[in-house]
Amino acid sequence: MSVGLKEILAIPPTNAWLLIGDGKSFPSESKLRDHRSMPFSEYPIWTGSKQAQPGDLLFFYFVASDKAIHFAARVASYPFFDSSIAVSSKKPVDSNQWWVTYTPQVEVAPVSFAELSELMGGHLILKGKPSHYLPPAVVRRILDRAVDLDRLTKADRLVFELPVGSADLPNPALVRLAGWRKMADGPLQVERQVEQYVVDPLLRLSLPKPRSVRWEKQYRLNSGIADYVVLDSDSPRERSVIEVKLGVRRPPDGDWSRSPDFQQVLRYARELDVAAALIDCNRIFLIERGALAPTVIIERDRATFDDLRAIGRHLMS
């Protein structure tokens, strides 16, 4: 199935993100109009979160001139990293950025910084990051204040879906598949949290009981320190290696030799002569021994019991 606007708007958003711009990036009426007639493959890009997923809800906040949210849209692509793209900003901005494409923007009633800060419980710091996670409860309040669905077209109304990802992080030692799938990735801020809330439960759920294997963290190798290595329970034999990221840098052209994250875990796998997995907030990339690209990519929010069994077999191969 080819992906387009209709398919993106049909995806329930897992997260909502506040994206930051200034007067230079504020869209003109002509740009808003042109965006609506663009082919999906030519949608524009904005700096975003490395954790964003297609279908996620976006709110566009502008620091100049009135410090307010003015537009909403949906994420139309997986995020990609590119340091060669210039950020449209009045002030110099670091060129090392993650980017997402987004669907045509829909205007909303402005939500000021003061209002937004109130909705966030008084805790809102917009400096330092190009995007900020918005919990579902805050999104609901923004929609109540800023969106009159009766005045929108049917297509534009589809943009304003409440995120389905849970902002409450579960107990990693007790979470089951359903809760693990439902967890939003926005609250995960560092790789250690990805290990705690994504990888540790995944290993517990996917590897067999009683344990014929065990796993060690921060496993020292000649080529670096692997985040996890799966070993036999009663011997030092390594079975697989796992590298963890907040967001995996996927090559836009499909050439995985250009992904430093993939090449990192591949070094470890080659040294140990084992299969590998590359895991971020949202996806599990399974890499067969000697492979030059991921063999299977599993979306966390769609993972099944069959997927868990497949991951377990892979990690024990």
N, C-alpha and C positions, 0 to 999 in steps of 0.2 A: 504494500500500500504506500503510495506517495504521501509525504507529509505536507500539509498546508495549513492555512489559517483555521479552517474548520476543524481539523484534527487536533491542533494545539488548544483551541478553545474548549474542546471536549474533554481535555485532561483535567481532572480536579487538581488544583494547585496543592502541592505539599507544603510550601512555605510562602511567605510574603516578604518582600524586600523593599527597603527605602533606598532609592538611588539618588545620588547627589549631583547637581549641576549648578551652573551659574548663568548669568545673562547671555554669555556667548553660546551656550548650548540650549537655550530656551527656543523651542521650535516656532517658526513663523506659521501663519495660516497656510501659506503655500506649501511648506514642508509637511504639515499635517495632512493636507489634501493629497499631495504626491505620494505619501506613504501608503495611503489607502488604495492607490491604484498600482502599487509596485507588485511585481511577482514575489512570491514567498522567498525565493533564493536571493533576492536583492534587498531584503529588509535591513535597515541600519543597525548599528551596534552602539552599545553603551558600556562603560566600565561597570562590572558587577561582581558578584560573589563567586568564588571558585566552587561553592557548594550548590549553586542554583541548578534547577532542573527545568526541562521543558514543561510549560504549563504553569510554572510558579507565577504568582501575582506580583506586579511591580507598581510602586508609587514613585513618581518623579518629584523630588524636592529641589527647589532652587534657592541658593543662598543669596542671590541678588535678583531683583531688588527688594522683594518683599518677604523673603524667608518663609516659603510655604510650599505645600504640595499643590500641584496644578493638574497633573495627568496620571493616568493609570494605564497599564498594558499587561501583557503576559510574556514570559520568557519563551522565545521561539527556537532556541538552540541550546545544546550543552555549552557551558562556558569553555572558552579557549584562551590560552595565554599567548600574548604577542607583545614584544617590546618594540616593534617597529612602527606601531600605530601612534600617531600624535593625538593626545587628548585635547578635545575642544574645550578650552578653558581660558579665562582671562589671565589667570596666574599660572606660572610654570608648574607642571605636574609630572611626577615620575613616570617614565615611559614603560616601566615594568608593570603591566596591568593584565587582569583577566577581563574578558569581554563576553557579552551575550548579545545575540540579536533579539529583537522584540517586535511584537505585533503592533499594528497602528494604535497610537495613543488616543485615549478617550479623556476628554476634559472633565474635571470634577470641580466642585466648589472648593476654593482654596482652603487648605487647613494650615494655619500658621504654626510657627515654631512653638509659641506659647501653648496653643491648643494640643499640639502633638506631644509636647512635654507633659502636659496634664494627663493625656491618655496613657502615657508610658509611666505614670506614677511619679512624675518629677525626675525620672532618671533618663536623660537623653543627652548624649554627647556625640556630636556629629563629626568631630575632627578625627583625622587619622585613617579613616576607611572610606572607600568609595560606595559601600553598601552596608546596610544595617538590617538585621532580622527584626521582623515585626510579629509578635505572637498573635494567634487567632483572635484572642479577646480584644486586642487593640485594633485589629483589622475590622472587626465588627463595628466598633465605635466610629472608626474613620468612615466606613460605608454609611452608617446612620447619619453622620454629619454632612458628608460631601457628595453623596450620590442619590439622585432622584431617578430611580429606575423607570418610572412612568414616562420620562421625557427622552429616554434612550431608544435607539433602534434595537431590534431583537438581537442582532449580532453584537452590538456594544454591551448589552446587558449580560451576555455570556462571559465578558471579561471579569465581572465582579462576583466570583465564587469565593466563598470562605475557604481558607486553607484547611486541608484534612489532616495534616501532620500534627501530632501532639507535641506541644511545647514542653510538656512535663517529661523529664528524663526518667526512665524506669530504673528499678533496681537491677543492675546487670546480672546479678547472681540468680535472679528469680524470673526474669522476663522470658516469655515464650515467643514463638514465631510471630503471632499476631501483633503483640506489643512491640516487638523488634521492628517489624515492618512499618508500623504506624508512626514511629518516632520521627519527628521533624529533625532535619539536620541543621537548621539554623542555630539552635542553642549550642552546637558543638563548635568551640572556638579554637581549639588546638588539637594537634595530632594525638596527644595523650588521651583526650576525651574520645576520639575515634576508636582508639584501642579499648578503652574502658567500656563504651556503650555499644560499639558495633562489632569489633573483632573478638573480644573475650566471650560475649554471648554466642557469637557465630561458632566459635570453636567448641563451646560447650554443647550447642545444639546439633552440630553436624558430625562431630567425631563420635565413634561408637562407645557404648557402655557394655560391659566393663572396659575401661581404657586399655587398649593395646598400644596406645601411643600417648605421649605427653608433649607439652610445648614449653619452650624457654624463650624469654624475652631478652632483648639486647644481647644477641648471640654474636660473639666476636669472631670475625673471619679475617683472612689476609686482605680481602678487598673492601672491608668496611665492617660496620656493625648492623646486622640484620635485626629488624624489629621483632620478628618471631622466627623460630625454627621448630618444626614438628619432628619429634624423634620417637624411636621405639621406647616403650616403657622400661624395658629391662636391658637396654644396651645403648651405646652412644651413636647408633646408626641414624643419620638424618634422613627424613622422608620428604620434606618440602620446606620452602622458605617463603616468608610473607613480608611484604613491605607495606607500610601504612602511610596514607596521605590525607590531608583535608579534602583536596580535590586533585585527581590525577590529570596531568597535562597530556591530553589526547592530541595527536598530530592532526591538524585540519585536513591534510592531504592523504591520511591513512597510512603514512610511512612511519611505523613505530620506531624505526631507528632514530627518529628525530624527537622522541619523547625521553627526556632525561630521567623521568620516574621509571619508565619501562626499562631503560638501559641500566639503571641502578639495581633493580631486582634481578635483571638478567645476569649481571656480574656475579651476584651471590649464588644464583642457581647454577651457573657454569662452574663456579669453584666447588660447589657441593655435588654437582651432577644430579640435581633433583628437579622436580616440578616446582612451580612458583605460583604465588597469588599476589596481586596488587589490589589493595582495598582502600577505598575512600569512604566518605560519608554515605554515598548513595549506591556504589557499584562494587562488584567483586569481579576482577579480571583473572580468569584462570589461564595459566600458561604451561603448556606441556613441556617436558624436558626437551631442550634443544630447539624449541619453537622460536620463531622470529616475530611473532605477533600473538596477542591473546587468542586462545582457542575458543573460549566461551566468556561472555559478559553477562552477568546476572544483576538485574536491578533489585536493590534491597526491598523497595516497597511493593515488588511483585513476586518476591521469592516464594517458592512452594516447598512442601516437604520433599518432593522429588529433587528440587534444587539443592536442598540441604544434604540429601544423600549423595548427590553428584559432587558437591564440594568436599564432603568427607572422603569419598573415594579418591578424589584428586589429591588431597593433602596427604593421603596415606600411600600414594602410588610409589 
